[in-house]
Amino acid sequence: MATQSHKIPAQALLSGDQVGSGENVVSVSAGVRTPRGKVEVILEKNGHRRLSIWRASTVITVQRNVE
């Protein structure tokens, strides 16, 4: 499987995408506690997970597997 670099808005991130920091996206959601216009992104690297809140329209460069 090859990977390609893409620039996409945070709300369009998919599980498995790798962001510039080398972390992998676990999930993206906008729950009731999330401020309007923002998304919660759970990132994982080396078995450690963290929650990040980003603006939904923020453009993120990701590495995505191409089949």
PDBQT receptor file of N, H, CA, C and O in Angstrom, charges set to zero:
ATOM      1  N   MET A   1       0.821  -1.184   0.000  1.00  0.00    +0.000 N 
ATOM      2  CA  MET A   1       0.000   0.000   0.000  1.00  0.00    +0.000 C 
ATOM      3  C   MET A   1       0.869   1.253   0.000  1.00  0.00    +0.000 C 
ATOM      4  O   MET A   1       1.816   1.349   0.781  1.00  0.00    +0.000 OA
ATOM      5  N   ALA A   2       0.565   2.188  -0.844  1.00  0.00    +0.000 N 
ATOM      6  H   ALA A   2      -0.204   2.110  -1.479  1.00  0.00    +0.000 HD
ATOM      7  CA  ALA A   2       1.306   3.442  -0.920  1.00  0.00    +0.000 C 
ATOM      8  C   ALA A   2       0.585   4.515  -0.118  1.00  0.00    +0.000 C 
ATOM      9  O   ALA A   2      -0.614   4.412   0.141  1.00  0.00    +0.000 OA
ATOM     10  N   THR A   3       1.329   5.545   0.273  1.00  0.00    +0.000 N 
ATOM     11  H   THR A   3       2.303   5.628   0.063  1.00  0.00    +0.000 HD
ATOM     12  CA  THR A   3       0.702   6.662   0.978  1.00  0.00    +0.000 C 
ATOM     13  C   THR A   3       0.852   7.925   0.159  1.00  0.00    +0.000 C 
ATOM     14  O   THR A   3       1.827   8.100  -0.572  1.00  0.00    +0.000 OA
ATOM     15  N   GLN A   4      -0.133   8.806   0.291  1.00  0.00    +0.000 N 
ATOM     16  H   GLN A   4      -0.925   8.664   0.885  1.00  0.00    +0.000 HD
ATOM     17  CA  GLN A   4      -0.097  10.092  -0.380  1.00  0.00    +0.000 C 
ATOM     18  C   GLN A   4      -0.362  11.180   0.637  1.00  0.00    +0.000 C 
ATOM     19  O   GLN A   4      -1.076  10.972   1.618  1.00  0.00    +0.000 OA
ATOM     20  N   SER A   5       0.217  12.340   0.395  1.00  0.00    +0.000 N 
ATOM     21  H   SER A   5       0.797  12.510  -0.402  1.00  0.00    +0.000 HD
ATOM     22  CA  SER A   5       0.004  13.490   1.263  1.00  0.00    +0.000 C 
ATOM     23  C   SER A   5      -1.209  14.271   0.763  1.00  0.00    +0.000 C 
ATOM     24  O   SER A   5      -1.330  14.548  -0.430  1.00  0.00    +0.000 OA
ATOM     25  N   HIS A   6      -2.106  14.625   1.689  1.00  0.00    +0.000 N 
ATOM     26  H   HIS A   6      -2.007  14.400   2.658  1.00  0.00    +0.000 HD
ATOM     27  CA  HIS A   6      -3.313  15.381   1.351  1.00  0.00    +0.000 C 
ATOM     28  C   HIS A   6      -3.479  16.527   2.333  1.00  0.00    +0.000 C 
ATOM     29  O   HIS A   6      -3.096  16.407   3.497  1.00  0.00    +0.000 OA
ATOM     30  N   LYS A   7      -4.043  17.631   1.881  1.00  0.00    +0.000 N 
ATOM     31  H   LYS A   7      -4.355  17.728   0.936  1.00  0.00    +0.000 HD
ATOM     32  CA  LYS A   7      -4.420  18.727   2.764  1.00  0.00    +0.000 C 
ATOM     33  C   LYS A   7      -5.936  18.739   2.833  1.00  0.00    +0.000 C 
ATOM     34  O   LYS A   7      -6.607  18.984   1.831  1.00  0.00    +0.000 OA
ATOM     35  N   ILE A   8      -6.480  18.471   4.027  1.00  0.00    +0.000 N 
ATOM     36  H   ILE A   8      -5.935  18.272   4.841  1.00  0.00    +0.000 HD
ATOM     37  CA  ILE A   8      -7.924  18.371   4.188  1.00  0.00    +0.000 C 
ATOM     38  C   ILE A   8      -8.362  19.094   5.460  1.00  0.00    +0.000 C 
ATOM     39  O   ILE A   8      -7.561  19.265   6.379  1.00  0.00    +0.000 OA
ATOM     40  N   PRO A   9      -9.626  19.519   5.523  1.00  0.00    +0.000 N 
ATOM     41  CA  PRO A   9     -10.132  20.136   6.755  1.00  0.00    +0.000 C 
ATOM     42  C   PRO A   9     -10.232  19.102   7.880  1.00  0.00    +0.000 C 
ATOM     43  O   PRO A   9     -10.442  17.917   7.624  1.00  0.00    +0.000 OA
ATOM     44  N   ALA A  10     -10.083  19.555   9.109  1.00  0.00    +0.000 N 
ATOM     45  H   ALA A  10      -9.912  20.518   9.317  1.00  0.00    +0.000 HD
ATOM     46  CA  ALA A  10     -10.096  18.650  10.263  1.00  0.00    +0.000 C 
ATOM     47  C   ALA A  10     -11.366  17.814  10.332  1.00  0.00    +0.000 C 
ATOM     48  O   ALA A  10     -11.317  16.657  10.751  1.00  0.00    +0.000 OA
ATOM     49  N   GLN A  11     -12.501  18.374   9.931  1.00  0.00    +0.000 N 
ATOM     50  H   GLN A  11     -12.541  19.313   9.591  1.00  0.00    +0.000 HD
ATOM     51  CA  GLN A  11     -13.753  17.619  10.012  1.00  0.00    +0.000 C 
ATOM     52  C   GLN A  11     -13.793  16.450   9.036  1.00  0.00    +0.000 C 
ATOM     53  O   GLN A  11     -14.637  15.565   9.181  1.00  0.00    +0.000 OA
ATOM     54  N   ALA A  12     -12.897  16.421   8.040  1.00  0.00    +0.000 N 
ATOM     55  H   ALA A  12     -12.211  17.139   7.923  1.00  0.00    +0.000 HD
ATOM     56  CA  ALA A  12     -12.878  15.345   7.048  1.00  0.00    +0.000 C 
ATOM     57  C   ALA A  12     -11.801  14.300   7.323  1.00  0.00    +0.000 C 
ATOM     58  O   ALA A  12     -11.564  13.427   6.488  1.00  0.00    +0.000 OA
ATOM     59  N   LEU A  13     -11.138  14.376   8.494  1.00  0.00    +0.000 N 
ATOM     60  H   LEU A  13     -11.331  15.085   9.173  1.00  0.00    +0.000 HD
ATOM     61  CA  LEU A  13     -10.128  13.379   8.834  1.00  0.00    +0.000 C 
ATOM     62  C   LEU A  13     -10.774  12.010   8.964  1.00  0.00    +0.000 C 
ATOM     63  O   LEU A  13     -11.924  11.890   9.388  1.00  0.00    +0.000 OA
ATOM     64  N   LEU A  14     -10.025  10.980   8.595  1.00  0.00    +0.000 N 
ATOM     65  H   LEU A  14      -9.092  11.077   8.250  1.00  0.00    +0.000 HD
ATOM     66  CA  LEU A  14     -10.502   9.606   8.702  1.00  0.00    +0.000 C 
ATOM     67  C   LEU A  14      -9.642   8.840   9.685  1.00  0.00    +0.000 C 
ATOM     68  O   LEU A  14      -8.469   9.162   9.879  1.00  0.00    +0.000 OA
ATOM     69  N   SER A  15     -10.221   7.836  10.301  1.00  0.00    +0.000 N 
ATOM     70  H   SER A  15     -11.173   7.576  10.144  1.00  0.00    +0.000 HD
ATOM     71  CA  SER A  15      -9.472   6.970  11.190  1.00  0.00    +0.000 C 
ATOM     72  C   SER A  15      -8.331   6.334  10.399  1.00  0.00    +0.000 C 
ATOM     73  O   SER A  15      -8.543   5.813   9.304  1.00  0.00    +0.000 OA
ATOM     74  N   GLY A  16      -7.136   6.378  10.952  1.00  0.00    +0.000 N 
ATOM     75  H   GLY A  16      -6.964   6.802  11.842  1.00  0.00    +0.000 HD
ATOM     76  CA  GLY A  16      -5.974   5.806  10.273  1.00  0.00    +0.000 C 
ATOM     77  C   GLY A  16      -5.106   6.833   9.571  1.00  0.00    +0.000 C 
ATOM     78  O   GLY A  16      -3.975   6.525   9.193  1.00  0.00    +0.000 OA
ATOM     79  N   ASP A  17      -5.610   8.060   9.385  1.00  0.00    +0.000 N 
ATOM     80  H   ASP A  17      -6.529   8.310   9.692  1.00  0.00    +0.000 HD
ATOM     81  CA  ASP A  17      -4.793   9.120   8.788  1.00  0.00    +0.000 C 
ATOM     82  C   ASP A  17      -3.638   9.444   9.734  1.00  0.00    +0.000 C 
ATOM     83  O   ASP A  17      -3.794   9.399  10.954  1.00  0.00    +0.000 OA
ATOM     84  N   GLN A  18      -2.477   9.772   9.161  1.00  0.00    +0.000 N 
ATOM     85  H   GLN A  18      -2.350   9.809   8.170  1.00  0.00    +0.000 HD
ATOM     86  CA  GLN A  18      -1.331  10.146   9.979  1.00  0.00    +0.000 C 
ATOM     87  C   GLN A  18      -1.069  11.635   9.789  1.00  0.00    +0.000 C 
ATOM     88  O   GLN A  18      -0.859  12.099   8.668  1.00  0.00    +0.000 OA
ATOM     89  N   VAL A  19      -1.084  12.388  10.907  1.00  0.00    +0.000 N 
ATOM     90  H   VAL A  19      -1.254  12.011  11.818  1.00  0.00    +0.000 HD
ATOM     91  CA  VAL A  19      -0.860  13.832  10.850  1.00  0.00    +0.000 C 
ATOM     92  C   VAL A  19       0.637  14.120  10.881  1.00  0.00    +0.000 C 
ATOM     93  O   VAL A  19       1.443  13.210  11.078  1.00  0.00    +0.000 OA
ATOM     94  N   GLY A  20       1.009  15.379  10.689  1.00  0.00    +0.000 N 
ATOM     95  H   GLY A  20       0.355  16.118  10.529  1.00  0.00    +0.000 HD
ATOM     96  CA  GLY A  20       2.411  15.776  10.588  1.00  0.00    +0.000 C 
ATOM     97  C   GLY A  20       3.266  15.417  11.785  1.00  0.00    +0.000 C 
ATOM     98  O   GLY A  20       4.471  15.218  11.634  1.00  0.00    +0.000 OA
ATOM     99  N   SER A  21       2.679  15.327  12.978  1.00  0.00    +0.000 N 
ATOM    100  H   SER A  21       1.700  15.488  13.101  1.00  0.00    +0.000 HD
ATOM    101  CA  SER A  21       3.440  15.005  14.185  1.00  0.00    +0.000 C 
ATOM    102  C   SER A  21       3.736  13.508  14.299  1.00  0.00    +0.000 C 
ATOM    103  O   SER A  21       4.389  13.071  15.248  1.00  0.00    +0.000 OA
ATOM    104  N   GLY A  22       3.256  12.726  13.331  1.00  0.00    +0.000 N 
ATOM    105  H   GLY A  22       2.726  13.081  12.561  1.00  0.00    +0.000 HD
ATOM    106  CA  GLY A  22       3.481  11.286  13.351  1.00  0.00    +0.000 C 
ATOM    107  C   GLY A  22       2.406  10.524  14.114  1.00  0.00    +0.000 C 
ATOM    108  O   GLY A  22       2.486   9.303  14.248  1.00  0.00    +0.000 OA
ATOM    109  N   GLU A  23       1.401  11.238  14.615  1.00  0.00    +0.000 N 
ATOM    110  H   GLU A  23       1.337  12.230  14.506  1.00  0.00    +0.000 HD
ATOM    111  CA  GLU A  23       0.316  10.602  15.342  1.00  0.00    +0.000 C 
ATOM    112  C   GLU A  23      -0.749  10.117  14.361  1.00  0.00    +0.000 C 
ATOM    113  O   GLU A  23      -0.943  10.706  13.298  1.00  0.00    +0.000 OA
ATOM    114  N   ASN A  24      -1.428   9.046  14.730  1.00  0.00    +0.000 N 
ATOM    115  H   ASN A  24      -1.270   8.568  15.594  1.00  0.00    +0.000 HD
ATOM    116  CA  ASN A  24      -2.507   8.504  13.905  1.00  0.00    +0.000 C 
ATOM    117  C   ASN A  24      -3.847   8.938  14.469  1.00  0.00    +0.000 C 
ATOM    118  O   ASN A  24      -4.038   8.986  15.685  1.00  0.00    +0.000 OA
ATOM    119  N   VAL A  25      -4.774   9.254  13.575  1.00  0.00    +0.000 N 
ATOM    120  H   VAL A  25      -4.619   9.215  12.588  1.00  0.00    +0.000 HD
ATOM    121  CA  VAL A  25      -6.117   9.644  13.976  1.00  0.00    +0.000 C 
ATOM    122  C   VAL A  25      -6.888   8.388  14.377  1.00  0.00    +0.000 C 
ATOM    123  O   VAL A  25      -6.956   7.422  13.617  1.00  0.00    +0.000 OA
ATOM    124  N   VAL A  26      -7.469   8.412  15.579  1.00  0.00    +0.000 N 
ATOM    125  H   VAL A  26      -7.414   9.196  16.196  1.00  0.00    +0.000 HD
ATOM    126  CA  VAL A  26      -8.284   7.297  16.057  1.00  0.00    +0.000 C 
ATOM    127  C   VAL A  26      -9.745   7.589  15.742  1.00  0.00    +0.000 C 
ATOM    128  O   VAL A  26     -10.456   6.728  15.225  1.00  0.00    +0.000 OA
ATOM    129  N   SER A  27     -10.195   8.814  16.056  1.00  0.00    +0.000 N 
ATOM    130  H   SER A  27      -9.617   9.514  16.476  1.00  0.00    +0.000 HD
ATOM    131  CA  SER A  27     -11.579   9.186  15.764  1.00  0.00    +0.000 C 
ATOM    132  C   SER A  27     -11.726  10.702  15.702  1.00  0.00    +0.000 C 
ATOM    133  O   SER A  27     -10.914  11.448  16.250  1.00  0.00    +0.000 OA
ATOM    134  N   VAL A  28     -12.777  11.132  15.025  1.00  0.00    +0.000 N 
ATOM    135  H   VAL A  28     -13.437  10.526  14.580  1.00  0.00    +0.000 HD
ATOM    136  CA  VAL A  28     -13.127  12.554  14.911  1.00  0.00    +0.000 C 
ATOM    137  C   VAL A  28     -14.612  12.663  15.231  1.00  0.00    +0.000 C 
ATOM    138  O   VAL A  28     -15.429  11.935  14.668  1.00  0.00    +0.000 OA
ATOM    139  N   SER A  29     -14.959  13.578  16.139  1.00  0.00    +0.000 N 
ATOM    140  H   SER A  29     -14.295  14.170  16.597  1.00  0.00    +0.000 HD
ATOM    141  CA  SER A  29     -16.371  13.736  16.490  1.00  0.00    +0.000 C 
ATOM    142  C   SER A  29     -16.652  15.169  16.927  1.00  0.00    +0.000 C 
ATOM    143  O   SER A  29     -15.740  15.926  17.262  1.00  0.00    +0.000 OA
ATOM    144  N   ALA A  30     -17.921  15.519  16.916  1.00  0.00    +0.000 N 
ATOM    145  H   ALA A  30     -18.661  14.904  16.644  1.00  0.00    +0.000 HD
ATOM    146  CA  ALA A  30     -18.381  16.812  17.417  1.00  0.00    +0.000 C 
ATOM    147  C   ALA A  30     -19.548  16.519  18.344  1.00  0.00    +0.000 C 
ATOM    148  O   ALA A  30     -20.693  16.416  17.903  1.00  0.00    +0.000 OA
ATOM    149  N   GLY A  31     -19.258  16.387  19.616  1.00  0.00    +0.000 N 
ATOM    150  H   GLY A  31     -18.328  16.471  19.975  1.00  0.00    +0.000 HD
ATOM    151  CA  GLY A  31     -20.281  16.038  20.591  1.00  0.00    +0.000 C 
ATOM    152  C   GLY A  31     -20.983  17.256  21.156  1.00  0.00    +0.000 C 
ATOM    153  O   GLY A  31     -20.768  18.378  20.696  1.00  0.00    +0.000 OA
ATOM    154  N   VAL A  32     -21.821  17.033  22.151  1.00  0.00    +0.000 N 
ATOM    155  H   VAL A  32     -21.997  16.122  22.524  1.00  0.00    +0.000 HD
ATOM    156  CA  VAL A  32     -22.592  18.114  22.760  1.00  0.00    +0.000 C 
ATOM    157  C   VAL A  32     -21.684  19.075  23.527  1.00  0.00    +0.000 C 
ATOM    158  O   VAL A  32     -21.964  20.272  23.598  1.00  0.00    +0.000 OA
ATOM    159  N   ARG A  33     -20.611  18.559  24.095  1.00  0.00    +0.000 N 
ATOM    160  H   ARG A  33     -20.384  17.587  24.038  1.00  0.00    +0.000 HD
ATOM    161  CA  ARG A  33     -19.725  19.421  24.875  1.00  0.00    +0.000 C 
ATOM    162  C   ARG A  33     -18.692  20.156  24.014  1.00  0.00    +0.000 C 
ATOM    163  O   ARG A  33     -17.974  21.025  24.511  1.00  0.00    +0.000 OA
ATOM    164  N   THR A  34     -18.617  19.813  22.743  1.00  0.00    +0.000 N 
ATOM    165  H   THR A  34     -19.200  19.108  22.340  1.00  0.00    +0.000 HD
ATOM    166  CA  THR A  34     -17.668  20.455  21.841  1.00  0.00    +0.000 C 
ATOM    167  C   THR A  34     -18.209  21.816  21.410  1.00  0.00    +0.000 C 
ATOM    168  O   THR A  34     -19.359  21.911  20.982  1.00  0.00    +0.000 OA
ATOM    169  N   PRO A  35     -17.396  22.872  21.516  1.00  0.00    +0.000 N 
ATOM    170  CA  PRO A  35     -17.858  24.194  21.080  1.00  0.00    +0.000 C 
ATOM    171  C   PRO A  35     -18.256  24.192  19.602  1.00  0.00    +0.000 C 
ATOM    172  O   PRO A  35     -17.721  23.418  18.808  1.00  0.00    +0.000 OA
ATOM    173  N   ARG A  36     -19.188  25.053  19.248  1.00  0.00    +0.000 N 
ATOM    174  H   ARG A  36     -19.623  25.682  19.893  1.00  0.00    +0.000 HD
ATOM    175  CA  ARG A  36     -19.664  25.153  17.863  1.00  0.00    +0.000 C 
ATOM    176  C   ARG A  36     -18.487  25.470  16.928  1.00  0.00    +0.000 C 
ATOM    177  O   ARG A  36     -17.647  26.319  17.226  1.00  0.00    +0.000 OA
ATOM    178  N   GLY A  37     -18.451  24.770  15.801  1.00  0.00    +0.000 N 
ATOM    179  H   GLY A  37     -19.134  24.081  15.559  1.00  0.00    +0.000 HD
ATOM    180  CA  GLY A  37     -17.408  25.001  14.802  1.00  0.00    +0.000 C 
ATOM    181  C   GLY A  37     -16.104  24.278  15.078  1.00  0.00    +0.000 C 
ATOM    182  O   GLY A  37     -15.119  24.486  14.369  1.00  0.00    +0.000 OA
ATOM    183  N   LYS A  38     -16.083  23.424  16.104  1.00  0.00    +0.000 N 
ATOM    184  H   LYS A  38     -16.883  23.255  16.680  1.00  0.00    +0.000 HD
ATOM    185  CA  LYS A  38     -14.867  22.687  16.440  1.00  0.00    +0.000 C 
ATOM    186  C   LYS A  38     -15.149  21.185  16.441  1.00  0.00    +0.000 C 
ATOM    187  O   LYS A  38     -16.301  20.763  16.542  1.00  0.00    +0.000 OA
ATOM    188  N   VAL A  39     -14.097  20.391  16.331  1.00  0.00    +0.000 N 
ATOM    189  H   VAL A  39     -13.162  20.735  16.249  1.00  0.00    +0.000 HD
ATOM    190  CA  VAL A  39     -14.211  18.933  16.374  1.00  0.00    +0.000 C 
ATOM    191  C   VAL A  39     -13.198  18.378  17.375  1.00  0.00    +0.000 C 
ATOM    192  O   VAL A  39     -12.130  18.954  17.584  1.00  0.00    +0.000 OA
ATOM    193  N   GLU A  40     -13.552  17.259  17.983  1.00  0.00    +0.000 N 
ATOM    194  H   GLU A  40     -14.420  16.791  17.813  1.00  0.00    +0.000 HD
ATOM    195  CA  GLU A  40     -12.649  16.552  18.883  1.00  0.00    +0.000 C 
ATOM    196  C   GLU A  40     -11.925  15.478  18.076  1.00  0.00    +0.000 C 
ATOM    197  O   GLU A  40     -12.559  14.657  17.413  1.00  0.00    +0.000 OA
ATOM    198  N   VAL A  41     -10.614  15.489  18.136  1.00  0.00    +0.000 N 
ATOM    199  H   VAL A  41     -10.099  16.155  18.675  1.00  0.00    +0.000 HD
ATOM    200  CA  VAL A  41      -9.810  14.508  17.402  1.00  0.00    +0.000 C 
ATOM    201  C   VAL A  41      -8.993  13.724  18.421  1.00  0.00    +0.000 C 
ATOM    202  O   VAL A  41      -8.235  14.305  19.198  1.00  0.00    +0.000 OA
ATOM    203  N   ILE A  42      -9.149  12.411  18.413  1.00  0.00    +0.000 N 
ATOM    204  H   ILE A  42      -9.765  11.939  17.782  1.00  0.00    +0.000 HD
ATOM    205  CA  ILE A  42      -8.348  11.557  19.292  1.00  0.00    +0.000 C 
ATOM    206  C   ILE A  42      -7.175  11.051  18.466  1.00  0.00    +0.000 C 
ATOM    207  O   ILE A  42      -7.351  10.428  17.419  1.00  0.00    +0.000 OA
ATOM    208  N   LEU A  43      -5.958  11.339  18.969  1.00  0.00    +0.000 N 
ATOM    209  H   LEU A  43      -5.816  11.845  19.819  1.00  0.00    +0.000 HD
ATOM    210  CA  LEU A  43      -4.726  10.974  18.274  1.00  0.00    +0.000 C 
ATOM    211  C   LEU A  43      -3.966   9.938  19.105  1.00  0.00    +0.000 C 
ATOM    212  O   LEU A  43      -4.055   9.927  20.332  1.00  0.00    +0.000 OA
ATOM    213  N   GLU A  44      -3.218   9.067  18.420  1.00  0.00    +0.000 N 
ATOM    214  H   GLU A  44      -3.145   9.075  17.422  1.00  0.00    +0.000 HD
ATOM    215  CA  GLU A  44      -2.465   8.023  19.106  1.00  0.00    +0.000 C 
ATOM    216  C   GLU A  44      -1.073   7.902  18.507  1.00  0.00    +0.000 C 
ATOM    217  O   GLU A  44      -0.892   7.949  17.290  1.00  0.00    +0.000 OA
ATOM    218  N   LYS A  45      -0.091   7.745  19.396  1.00  0.00    +0.000 N 
ATOM    219  H   LYS A  45      -0.238   7.707  20.384  1.00  0.00    +0.000 HD
ATOM    220  CA  LYS A  45       1.294   7.526  18.959  1.00  0.00    +0.000 C 
ATOM    221  C   LYS A  45       1.987   6.692  20.034  1.00  0.00    +0.000 C 
ATOM    222  O   LYS A  45       1.956   7.038  21.215  1.00  0.00    +0.000 OA
ATOM    223  N   ASN A  46       2.599   5.614  19.623  1.00  0.00    +0.000 N 
ATOM    224  H   ASN A  46       2.624   5.333  18.664  1.00  0.00    +0.000 HD
ATOM    225  CA  ASN A  46       3.321   4.715  20.538  1.00  0.00    +0.000 C 
ATOM    226  C   ASN A  46       2.452   4.256  21.712  1.00  0.00    +0.000 C 
ATOM    227  O   ASN A  46       2.936   4.155  22.839  1.00  0.00    +0.000 OA
ATOM    228  N   GLY A  47       1.189   3.982  21.453  1.00  0.00    +0.000 N 
ATOM    229  H   GLY A  47       0.796   4.063  20.537  1.00  0.00    +0.000 HD
ATOM    230  CA  GLY A  47       0.299   3.484  22.491  1.00  0.00    +0.000 C 
ATOM    231  C   GLY A  47      -0.283   4.551  23.405  1.00  0.00    +0.000 C 
ATOM    232  O   GLY A  47      -1.079   4.230  24.287  1.00  0.00    +0.000 OA
ATOM    233  N   HIS A  48       0.090   5.803  23.216  1.00  0.00    +0.000 N 
ATOM    234  H   HIS A  48       0.737   6.064  22.499  1.00  0.00    +0.000 HD
ATOM    235  CA  HIS A  48      -0.442   6.897  24.034  1.00  0.00    +0.000 C 
ATOM    236  C   HIS A  48      -1.480   7.670  23.227  1.00  0.00    +0.000 C 
ATOM    237  O   HIS A  48      -1.233   8.049  22.082  1.00  0.00    +0.000 OA
ATOM    238  N   ARG A  49      -2.639   7.899  23.831  1.00  0.00    +0.000 N 
ATOM    239  H   ARG A  49      -2.840   7.592  24.761  1.00  0.00    +0.000 HD
ATOM    240  CA  ARG A  49      -3.713   8.636  23.166  1.00  0.00    +0.000 C 
ATOM    241  C   ARG A  49      -3.885   9.999  23.810  1.00  0.00    +0.000 C 
ATOM    242  O   ARG A  49      -3.654  10.173  25.006  1.00  0.00    +0.000 OA
ATOM    243  N   ARG A  50      -4.296  10.965  22.995  1.00  0.00    +0.000 N 
ATOM    244  H   ARG A  50      -4.484  10.824  22.023  1.00  0.00    +0.000 HD
ATOM    245  CA  ARG A  50      -4.613  12.287  23.522  1.00  0.00    +0.000 C 
ATOM    246  C   ARG A  50      -5.782  12.864  22.747  1.00  0.00    +0.000 C 
ATOM    247  O   ARG A  50      -6.022  12.513  21.591  1.00  0.00    +0.000 OA
ATOM    248  N   LEU A  51      -6.500  13.752  23.403  1.00  0.00    +0.000 N 
ATOM    249  H   LEU A  51      -6.305  14.038  24.341  1.00  0.00    +0.000 HD
ATOM    250  CA  LEU A  51      -7.644  14.420  22.797  1.00  0.00    +0.000 C 
ATOM    251  C   LEU A  51      -7.222  15.823  22.411  1.00  0.00    +0.000 C 
ATOM    252  O   LEU A  51      -6.626  16.541  23.214  1.00  0.00    +0.000 OA
ATOM    253  N   SER A  52      -7.527  16.212  21.194  1.00  0.00    +0.000 N 
ATOM    254  H   SER A  52      -8.011  15.629  20.541  1.00  0.00    +0.000 HD
ATOM    255  CA  SER A  52      -7.227  17.548  20.709  1.00  0.00    +0.000 C 
ATOM    256  C   SER A  52      -8.510  18.154  20.145  1.00  0.00    +0.000 C 
ATOM    257  O   SER A  52      -9.291  17.464  19.490  1.00  0.00    +0.000 OA
ATOM    258  N   ILE A  53      -8.722  19.428  20.398  1.00  0.00    +0.000 N 
ATOM    259  H   ILE A  53      -8.087  19.989  20.930  1.00  0.00    +0.000 HD
ATOM    260  CA  ILE A  53      -9.895  20.109  19.858  1.00  0.00    +0.000 C 
ATOM    261  C   ILE A  53      -9.406  21.108  18.816  1.00  0.00    +0.000 C 
ATOM    262  O   ILE A  53      -8.642  22.024  19.121  1.00  0.00    +0.000 OA
ATOM    263  N   TRP A  54      -9.862  20.913  17.579  1.00  0.00    +0.000 N 
ATOM    264  H   TRP A  54     -10.483  20.169  17.331  1.00  0.00    +0.000 HD
ATOM    265  CA  TRP A  54      -9.450  21.758  16.455  1.00  0.00    +0.000 C 
ATOM    266  C   TRP A  54     -10.666  22.405  15.824  1.00  0.00    +0.000 C 
ATOM    267  O   TRP A  54     -11.776  21.879  15.911  1.00  0.00    +0.000 OA
ATOM    268  N   ARG A  55     -10.456  23.553  15.183  1.00  0.00    +0.000 N 
ATOM    269  H   ARG A  55      -9.554  23.981  15.112  1.00  0.00    +0.000 HD
ATOM    270  CA  ARG A  55     -11.529  24.154  14.375  1.00  0.00    +0.000 C 
ATOM    271  C   ARG A  55     -11.837  23.189  13.242  1.00  0.00    +0.000 C 
ATOM    272  O   ARG A  55     -10.927  22.591  12.666  1.00  0.00    +0.000 OA
ATOM    273  N   ALA A  56     -13.101  23.037  12.925  1.00  0.00    +0.000 N 
ATOM    274  H   ALA A  56     -13.840  23.522  13.393  1.00  0.00    +0.000 HD
ATOM    275  CA  ALA A  56     -13.525  22.083  11.897  1.00  0.00    +0.000 C 
ATOM    276  C   ALA A  56     -12.943  22.424  10.533  1.00  0.00    +0.000 C 
ATOM    277  O   ALA A  56     -12.717  21.532   9.715  1.00  0.00    +0.000 OA
ATOM    278  N   SER A  57     -12.698  23.706  10.281  1.00  0.00    +0.000 N 
ATOM    279  H   SER A  57     -12.882  24.430  10.945  1.00  0.00    +0.000 HD
ATOM    280  CA  SER A  57     -12.206  24.131   8.965  1.00  0.00    +0.000 C 
ATOM    281  C   SER A  57     -10.684  24.217   8.881  1.00  0.00    +0.000 C 
ATOM    282  O   SER A  57     -10.150  24.543   7.821  1.00  0.00    +0.000 OA
ATOM    283  N   THR A  58      -9.974  23.932   9.972  1.00  0.00    +0.000 N 
ATOM    284  H   THR A  58     -10.408  23.667  10.833  1.00  0.00    +0.000 HD
ATOM    285  CA  THR A  58      -8.515  23.976   9.960  1.00  0.00    +0.000 C 
ATOM    286  C   THR A  58      -7.977  22.956   8.963  1.00  0.00    +0.000 C 
ATOM    287  O   THR A  58      -8.369  21.789   8.992  1.00  0.00    +0.000 OA
ATOM    288  N   VAL A  59      -7.083  23.390   8.085  1.00  0.00    +0.000 N 
ATOM    289  H   VAL A  59      -6.765  24.338   8.061  1.00  0.00    +0.000 HD
ATOM    290  CA  VAL A  59      -6.527  22.488   7.069  1.00  0.00    +0.000 C 
ATOM    291  C   VAL A  59      -5.329  21.754   7.659  1.00  0.00    +0.000 C 
ATOM    292  O   VAL A  59      -4.381  22.369   8.147  1.00  0.00    +0.000 OA
ATOM    293  N   ILE A  60      -5.392  20.430   7.603  1.00  0.00    +0.000 N 
ATOM    294  H   ILE A  60      -6.162  19.930   7.206  1.00  0.00    +0.000 HD
ATOM    295  CA  ILE A  60      -4.370  19.551   8.163  1.00  0.00    +0.000 C 
ATOM    296  C   ILE A  60      -3.734  18.763   7.022  1.00  0.00    +0.000 C 
ATOM    297  O   ILE A  60      -4.430  18.272   6.133  1.00  0.00    +0.000 OA
ATOM    298  N   THR A  61      -2.406  18.645   7.052  1.00  0.00    +0.000 N 
ATOM    299  H   THR A  61      -1.840  19.043   7.775  1.00  0.00    +0.000 HD
ATOM    300  CA  THR A  61      -1.709  17.799   6.077  1.00  0.00    +0.000 C 
ATOM    301  C   THR A  61      -1.599  16.403   6.665  1.00  0.00    +0.000 C 
ATOM    302  O   THR A  61      -1.074  16.233   7.765  1.00  0.00    +0.000 OA
ATOM    303  N   VAL A  62      -2.085  15.413   5.950  1.00  0.00    +0.000 N 
ATOM    304  H   VAL A  62      -2.512  15.552   5.056  1.00  0.00    +0.000 HD
ATOM    305  CA  VAL A  62      -2.064  14.032   6.436  1.00  0.00    +0.000 C 
ATOM    306  C   VAL A  62      -1.464  13.113   5.393  1.00  0.00    +0.000 C 
ATOM    307  O   VAL A  62      -1.453  13.411   4.198  1.00  0.00    +0.000 OA
ATOM    308  N   GLN A  63      -0.966  11.986   5.878  1.00  0.00    +0.000 N 
ATOM    309  H   GLN A  63      -0.975  11.744   6.848  1.00  0.00    +0.000 HD
ATOM    310  CA  GLN A  63      -0.529  10.892   5.012  1.00  0.00    +0.000 C 
ATOM    311  C   GLN A  63      -1.659   9.883   5.026  1.00  0.00    +0.000 C 
ATOM    312  O   GLN A  63      -2.071   9.420   6.089  1.00  0.00    +0.000 OA
ATOM    313  N   ARG A  64      -2.158   9.545   3.858  1.00  0.00    +0.000 N 
ATOM    314  H   ARG A  64      -1.823   9.922   2.995  1.00  0.00    +0.000 HD
ATOM    315  CA  ARG A  64      -3.305   8.636   3.759  1.00  0.00    +0.000 C 
ATOM    316  C   ARG A  64      -2.927   7.474   2.853  1.00  0.00    +0.000 C 
ATOM    317  O   ARG A  64      -2.336   7.671   1.791  1.00  0.00    +0.000 OA
ATOM    318  N   ASN A  65      -3.276   6.247   3.281  1.00  0.00    +0.000 N 
ATOM    319  H   ASN A  65      -3.756   6.087   4.143  1.00  0.00    +0.000 HD
ATOM    320  CA  ASN A  65      -3.015   5.052   2.476  1.00  0.00    +0.000 C 
ATOM    321  C   ASN A  65      -3.881   5.057   1.222  1.00  0.00    +0.000 C 
ATOM    322  O   ASN A  65      -5.068   5.378   1.274  1.00  0.00    +0.000 OA
ATOM    323  N   VAL A  66      -3.277   4.699   0.106  1.00  0.00    +0.000 N 
ATOM    324  H   VAL A  66      -2.313   4.437   0.063  1.00  0.00    +0.000 HD
ATOM    325  CA  VAL A  66      -3.979   4.615  -1.171  1.00  0.00    +0.000 C 
ATOM    326  C   VAL A  66      -3.968   3.159  -1.607  1.00  0.00    +0.000 C 
ATOM    327  O   VAL A  66      -2.916   2.522  -1.660  1.00  0.00    +0.000 OA
ATOM    328  N   GLU A  67      -5.140   2.642  -1.917  1.00  0.00    +0.000 N 
ATOM    329  H   GLU A  67      -5.995   3.160  -1.874  1.00  0.00    +0.000 HD
ATOM    330  CA  GLU A  67      -5.219   1.224  -2.331  1.00  0.00    +0.000 C 
ATOM    331  C   GLU A  67      -5.259   1.088  -3.824  1.00  0.00    +0.000 C 
ATOM    332  O   GLU A  67      -5.326  -0.027  -4.340  1.00  0.00    +0.000 OA
TER     333      GLU A  67
